[in-house]
Amino acid sequence: MRIYLEVTAEHIEEGAPNDANSCAAALALRDEFPGAGYVSVETFRRVDEPSDSWSELFVTLPIEDAEPDEAEEIELSGGMDDDGLAFSRAFDAGEPVAPLTFLVILHQG
């Protein structure tokens, strides 16, 4: 699933830097997926190779009308494009950021 995630000024204002569950991008994901249970956005960078960095996103969505023997939620995971990664790193570092729309790719499992 490919979505363009819009991080608004409100997400930036209300987001908490260095908090994977309530940073600006996580708040935008919550708006994109109303009813989501767990949302997490993390960025990583190799110490020995700072240019090698990546992101990990997780979202759990409830399954309505699930049978008792079926899973009650769907787990989505994935990452964001380079613009989203740069935005998230700057936000976590306390640098000024502006609203941005960037590509997020999520898959089930």
WOHUCOR-V651909 format. One record per run of one state. SS is the DSSP state (H for helix, E for strand, - for the rest). FROM is the first residue (numbers start at 0). TO is the last residue. If there is no record, write none. Layout:
# WOHUCOR-V651909
ss: (SS;SS)
from: (FROM;FROM)
to: (TO;TO)
This chain:
# WOHUCOR-V651909
ss: (-;E;-;H;-;H;-;E;-;E;-;E;-;H;-;E;-)
from: (0;1;7;8;14;23;32;38;45;52;62;72;80;81;92;99;108)
to: (0;6;7;13;22;31;37;44;51;61;71;79;80;91;98;107;108)
